[in-house]
Amino acid sequence: MKLKIFTLCVVLCTCSLSLATEEAALDEAVIPTKIAEPPYKIGDLPSQQGYYIQSEGQTSINFRIVDNKIRLYWLDANGLIAEPKASAGNIRVKGKPKIRSFYALAPLAGEAGLGSAAIVRLPHLFNVILYLNNAATEDGDLYTFRYVPSMSVAVASESSNAR
């Protein structure tokens, strides 16, 4: 009888340890090290480029100009593309020489972010006023910053240099 109880205890302990190991393996996120190319999907690792805005919660906002078009992505704590927190927005720019001053932002087809179809002419040197409609509430968020031409160039990271 004692042997049966001991065997049962060993089996139960082994099962609980294997379940805990499987749960720990599932909890560990696999972070990609290879930089993805646009169009970005949720979970992709984008290049370091543009202006980064720290927002509430675990995500940050990445404003960038790619192929002379405005792109806006949300990044999680690991720097991976996350689900957009805004459904739409608009941008006003003030710069010289005189450039188009208003850009409407809408969800990008096939991508996880917002963007504008309009072309942003060179030079990319201007003050930005960014307004985002919050997807969860009727309120919006307003951000202002200075965008300079060097932000349009992707920064080589250590992980991309290793390859």
N, C-alpha and C positions, 0 to 999 in steps of 0.2 A: 504494500500500500504506500509506504514511504517513497519507494522508487517511482511509482506512478505519479505521485504529487511532485516529486523533484523533476521528473521528465516534463510534466506539464508546465511547471514554472520556467524551465529552460526554453521550451518551445515558445511560450508567451513572451519571454524577454527577447528572444531572437527575432520574433515577428515584429515586436514594437521597435526594436533597433533598426530593422531593415526599412520599416515604414518611415521612421524619422530621417534616415539617410536619403530615401527617395524624395521626401518633402523638401529637404535641404537642397538637393540637386535641382528641383523644380524652382525653388525660390531664387537661386543664383541666375542672374540675367547674363546672357551671352552678349557681350558688347563687341560689335564688329570693329575691326582695326583698319579695314580697307575703306578709303574714302569713296563714297558713291558719286555718280554723275547725275545731274538733273535729267529727267524729272524725278524729284525725291518722293519716296513713299514713307509711310510711318515706320520708324525703326532704322532708317538709313542714317549713315554718318556723313554729314555734309562737310565741305571744305570750310576752313575758317576764313570768312569773308564778310564784309559789310559792318554794320553797326549792331551791337547787342544791347538789348534793353532788359534789365532785370525786372521781372514782374512778380506779382504775388503768387505764392504757392511754389511748386517745384519746377516751373517752366520759365524760360526766358524767351524773348522775342528777337529774331534775327531779321533785320532789314538789310536787303542787299539789292544791287543792280546787276543783273545777269543779261548779257546780250542787249544792253541798253533798255531793259525792261525791269520794272520794280517787282521784287519778290519779297514776301514776308512769310517766315516760317517760325514755328514754335519748337523749342528744343527742351528736352527733359534734363534732369540732373546729370545724366551721362553724356550730354551733347548730341543725342540722337533726335531725329525728327519726331515730333509728337503731334497729337491731334490738335487742330487749330482751336483756340479759345474764343475766336471772333468769327462772326458770320459774314461781315462786310466791313468796309471802312473807306476812308478817303485820306488823301495826302495833299497838302499845300506846300509848295516850295517857293523860296525866295532866293534868287541868285542872279549872277551876272555872267555872261550876257543874258539878256532877257530870254527866259525859257518858258515853256508851258507851265502854268502855276497850279493846276488842279489835276489830280489823278484819282479815279475811282478804283477801289479795290473790291474784287469779287473772288470767290473760290476758284482755284485753278483746276481745269479739267485734267484728270489723271494724276494730280499731285496733291500733297497734303500741305496746303498753304493758301495764302491769298496773293493776288497779283493784279497788275494792270496791263492791258494790251497795248497801251500807248507807249510810244518811244520816248525815252529821256535822252535829249541831245547832250552832247559833250559841251563843255566840261562838266563833270559831276562834282560841282562845288556849290553847295547851297545849304540854307537852313531848312529843316524839315519840320512840319507840324503834322503829326500823325494822329488821326482819330479812328478808333476801332469800336465797332458795335459789339458789345458783349453778347455772346450766343446764349448765355443762361438768363440774363436779365435785360431790361430795357435800357439800362445805363450804358454809357460808353466810357472809354479810357482815352486820355489825351497825353501825347508824348511830344517833346520838342528836342531836337538835337541838330548838330552840324554834321553834314556829310561831306567828305573830302575825296578827291580822286584816288588816293591810295587805298581807300576802303573797297574799291571795285576790283582789286587784285586779290586772288586767293593767297593766303599765307601758307607756306609749306610747314606742316607739323612734323614732329619727330617720328610719328608712326608712318607718314608717307615717305620720309627720307630713308627709313629702314628698308623699304621695299625696293 
